[in-house]
Amino acid sequence: MNLFRSRVSTSVVSRMAGELGSSASVPTTTSSSSSSWAKTRSLWPSILRWIPTSVDHIIAAEKRLLSLVKTSYVVEQVNIGSGPPGSKVRWFRSTSDEPRFINTVTFQSKEDSPTLVMVHGYGASQGFFFRNFDALASRFKVIAIDQLGWGGSSRPDFTCKSTEETEAWFIDSFEEWRKAKNLSGFILLGHSFGGYVAAKYALKHPEHVQHLILVGPAGVSSESESKPERLTKLRATWTGAVFNHLWESNFTPQKVVRGLGPWGPDLVNRYTTARFGAYSTGEVLNEEESKLLSDYVYHTLAAKASGELCLKYIFSFGAFARMPLVQSASEWKVPTTFIYGFEDWMNYQGAQEARQHMKVPCEIIRVPQGGHFVFIDNPTGFHSAVFYACRRYISPKPENERLPEGLTFA
């Protein structure tokens, strides 16, 4: 959800369309057969130019991206078990009984540092936090994962048929990962859809979560409560009807990337360059960061469809949760901090509404010069917000309880 919310400019699409119809460079020749081949090649690039992908490609791209991080780290594939066909363990409802693995990156930290587990959002993976690992590892034992079905984790067939089953896919697989890592009493941070999963996990297993940090979380408010005027108007048009049909058909952004074949990497590169460059609300990526992130994002999107197919079961068209977090806010048992960028398209007012029903401590912090990817746009402000949220757990403790300069409460 979070990756393709920003609009791809029409100029990018037009240019891509123009490139499809332009002549490719071929050796000069006078033969008619060669001329025919040149025309064919201009429309359908040679299979030799295809950009392959696989879990191995993802892990290799991850390694290149994490070369920007100075803190030492260990990558491991954590085995969360296997389940034969018909198993009641719902994330294994597929035709395969192969073991499943969660790609896990653990960063070196000081002894006795509190553990911070980081969960990415929809269409993303743990590498998106590459600008944050060094700073956070100075205060925490940082563990970042790829959720089941995304990034470098296993990608089993997705056969869930309801919201409840889909939630179980992510919550139960995360719990099996926790058991395999023998973790408890950790701080759980989730971004966007990862925030939705983190909140649902903490609701089901509060005994393991010390503090919950939700960064621009998806699925807080329901559509009926928000009543977005623009969405209502869009649905009344034929364009809206088409988009709604595609949504209910589970047509994902990743399918577009795969369908473009050799042009997929170019589309992803144009998106990341624009989103974290010209359209950034904060600190833009440098050339090396942009190149490595684009390569990483392409491989995570173009690999086998799996976890991405959760979209229509968790959200209705317009990205409103079918089982919004606000409905269970009164049942939360874990202290919670919401973090939003000033320009985040996720509405912090949903968190304000949830706070009214919560019986545990809750803070809502807004970070300037940050959009939905506030941890990329303004990493310094984001780190300050996280440290403040966890001031009771980290060492050395801050001298006072005041919110760092530039950040605001909502």
C-alpha positions, 0 to 999 in steps of 0.5 A, a space after each residue: 500500500 505504502 509504496 505505490 500510493 504516490 502517483 506515477 506522473 503521466 510524463 513517465 507513463 507517456 515516455 515509457 509508451 513512447 519508448 515501446 514504439 521507438 526503434 531499437 539500436 541494431 546493426 546496419 544491414 540492407 536485408 529485408 529479414 534484418 529490417 523485419 527483425 529490427 521492427 520486431 525487436 523495437 516492440 518486444 525486447 530480446 529475452 536476453 535483456 530480461 531482468 531475472 529475479 528470485 529470493 537469491 537476487 533479493 538477498 544480493 540486492 539487500 546486501 548491496 543496500 545494507 553496505 551503506 550501513 556501518 553497524 555490523 549485522 547478521 542475516 539469517 533465515 529463521 525456520 518457522 516450521 512446515 505444515 502439510 496440506 490441510 494443516 490448521 496452521 493457516 499460513 501453510 494453506 498451500 499445496 506445499 509442505 516445505 519449511 517456511 523461513 523469515 528473513 531476519 537481520 540483526 544488528 550489533 548492539 551494546 549488552 543489555 540494550 532493549 530489543 527493537 523489532 521492526 516490521 515493514 509495510 505493504 510493498 516494502 521490506 526491511 531494507 527500507 529502514 536502511 537510513 535508520 539502522 545505525 542510529 537505532 542500533 546505538 540504543 537498541 538491539 535492532 532486529 528487522 524482518 521481512 514478513 512472510 510472503 515478502 522480501 527475502 522470506 519464503 513466498 508460499 502460495 497465498 490461499 486465504 479467503 477471508 480477513 480473519 485468515 489473512 490476519 492469521 497468516 501474518 500474526 501467527 507466522 510472526 508468533 512462530 518467528 518469535 518462538 524460534 528466536 526465543 524473544 519476549 519483552 521487546 519493543 515492536 515497531 511497525 510501519 503502515 501495513 506493518 503497523 496494522 499487523 504489529 497492533 493486531 499481534 500485540 492485541 493477541 499476544 500482549 505478554 511479549 510486547 513491552 511497547 508498541 510503536 506505530 509509524 503511519 499505521 494503516 487501518 486505524 479508521 473505518 471508511 464509514 468514520 472518515 467519509 472521504 469526499 474525493 473517494 465517494 466522488 471517484 466511486 461514482 465515476 466509471 473510472 472509479 468503478 474500474 479501479 474498484 473492480 481491479 481492487 476486488 480482483 486483487 490486481 496488485 501494483 506488483 503485477 504491473 511491475 511483473 507485467 512490464 517485464 524488461 521495463 519494470 526496473 525502469 518504472 521502479 527507478 523512476 518512482 523511487 527517484 521521484 518519490 525520494 528526490 524531486 517529491 521528497 518532503 525532506 532529505 533526498 536520497 543521494 545517487 548511490 542510495 537511490 540506485 541501490 534502493 531502486 534495485 532492491 525494490 524492483 527485486 522484492 516487487 517482481 518476485 513470486 506473488 504471495 503476501 501481497 495478495 492480502 490487499 483486498 482481504 484486509 482493505 476495501 478500495 481506498 485503503 480502509 480496513 475491513 476490521 479497523 484498529 479503532 474497533 479494538 482500541 479499548 482492548 489494547 494492553 500495551 503502551 502505544 506511540 503513534 508517529 506520523 510525518 507532517 505530510 503523511 497521507 495516513 490521517 493522525 486523527 484516526 489515532 486521536 480517535 483510538 486514543 479516546 478508547 484506549 486504557 493504556 498510555 498513548 502518545 501521538 508524535 508528528 515529525 516535520 519534513 516527513 511524509 508517509 516514509 518519514 524514516 527516510 524523509 527525515 531520519 533524524 526527526 524519526 530517530 528522536 521520536 523513537 528515542 522519546 517514545 522509548 525513553 523509559 527503556 533506553 540507556 542513558 535515559 534523557 535528562 528531561 521528559 520534554 519532547 525534542 525540538 521540532 517534534 509536536 504532539 497531536 
